[in-house]
Amino acid sequence: MVRPSSPEPHSAPTTLGTVAVVGLGTMGSGIAEVLARAGREVIGIDISDAAAVQATAALETSTARAVERGKITEQERQDVLARFRTFSDLQAAAEADLVIEVVPEHYDTKREVFAALDTIVRPDTILATGTNALSVTRLAADSARPERVLGVHFFNPAPAMKLVEIVSSVLTAPAAVATVTQLARDLGKEPVAVGDRPGFVADGLLFGYLNQAAAMYESKYATREDIDAAMRLGCGLPMGPLALLDLVGIDTARTVLDAMYAASGDRLHAPAPILKQLSEAGLTGRKAGRGFYSYEAPGSGTVVADAETPAEGDGAAAGARTVSSVGVAGSGTMASGIAEVFAKAGYEVVLAARSLEKAETAKARIAKSLARSVDKGRMTAEARDAALERITPAGTLDAFAEVDLAVEAVAEDLEIKQQLFGTLDKVCKPGAVLATTTSSLPVIACARATSRPQDVIGVHFFNPAPAMKLVEIVRTVLTADDVHATVREVCGKVRKHPVDCGDRAGFIVNALLFPYLNNAVKMVQDHYASLDEIDAAMRLGGGYPMGPFELLDVVGLDVSLAIEQVLHREFRDPGLKPAPLLEHLVAAGCLGRKTGRGFREYARR
């Protein structure tokens, strides 16, 4: 066949009525469904007849469900099905206005598809790759029509996920970008324009985090269940990182990370060895029936028990010490929240601050919180009164003389905490459990400030303590087994979900969360994408409840910088060094919402 003559550099079809999707795996089928339901004629192409049959069956099933739910009529369903046709030969793409390639993530495979399409499609047809890791520029440069090649990165599952990253190379014509961007809007998606670098925005941030989670599991720092529960409950994510790796495909994750590391040289992007081991063993996640977890069958999302599944009763509090009274040291938001949690669960609580007045102010804050719960119907007025009655404010730690559990919730300053633990050592009765709520400091340093380090443990609540379900339990090398058992039992009684981890910086949540936030700052610093684009990408493409810059401004840039500095000092990894932009904003006093300006500006209250 004669190769089409080179078209005008900026011409492109003004409407994309017919779209060919090459590759009818999970992603290709999902994209085809989105297009057909939006009124486009869809040409599905796959060398596997089975894949084509499966894609058609998936569309039939999803549209039947839509009819049952009253979202479309039966006639509309039939129209959608009629718009989707499948073929096994690329020649079927000859009349397409747009071709979206979604074949496996191998450069040579994609290049062969693009080379063949160059000889088949019309001169003005736009060619798009659905890659999430490979260079769009390289694919474009090898094409006979580089100005018409771009990336269109949908997220899985394509019908549900709103984000689409539109990826331009330096060769892409603006007209092609504008046309595909409009198509994404017509499909009901949120397009974000990004440049060509491995991972783009969403995966560029997401896969570094997933890689660190895999390395954390591989080092046996925490179990897969605890890592996933920590990130779901501590960050509000829809899935834990290891479950997400199984969904994405461990082989796919390895490919993306290899490409990211080749471009960045950042050790955080160097694939964790376990990803290679699982990939080469064929344990690639849900599609294989086994990855980090085991599944009912290949392709199933139902997790089944395996050798690593905790036995019923694992972590139970055998040999736990009796706890009926709790002392909470501090008068801030966290101390008040923790005291409220214990009082509502029936414990007698001593709330001690630097003065009786501060302790009474903290109790008043708890009273307001409980009143809101009554107003919202979450508790009765009688339960509120009973909980308040259990809280005794005190202006000195001497009031902790008879408590069974002392919980420190003062400023995140090691010297202050060590002084407090020295006092607790003198005041608290023998056998009392001494707990710190630190989120980043070494628990062992607090323990060594006492003569009974075996009684000291980390109990990291999340803010706001009454609402957040997660508690990270941090054992030091000296913590006694019965102390650990006691704290786990108490967590159950106050209706919190405990996860176990060792005494190292960041524990689970902050060790995974803050490098991700730091990398987002670097992305802005490098002028790769804007604050709004990155926040939208992570909310819509990663399922995060807040974008990274929204979250940084809420947490406080000074707090975030301090945690990142602790992580960098502990792990000595250059990739963990805080982004200079973050340091500059903190130095300028732009600390987030609390100062009215951080990455964004806020109205003063």
PyMOL commands that set and color helices and strands:
alter all, ss='L'
color gray80, all
select helices_A, chain A and resi 26-37+49-68+74-82+90-93+107-118+136-141+146-148+174-186+202-218+224-235+241-248+250-264+267-269+273-280+286-288+333-344+356-375+381-389+397-400+414-427+443-447+453-455+481-493+509-525+531-542+548-555+557-571+574-576+580-587+593-595
alter helices_A, ss='H'
color red, helices_A
select strands_A, chain A and resi 18-22+41-45+84-87+98-101+126-129+149-154+163-168+190-195+294-295+303-304+325-329+348-352+391-394+405-408+433-436+456-461+470-475+497-502
alter strands_A, ss='S'
color yellow, strands_A
deselect
rebuild
show_as cartoon
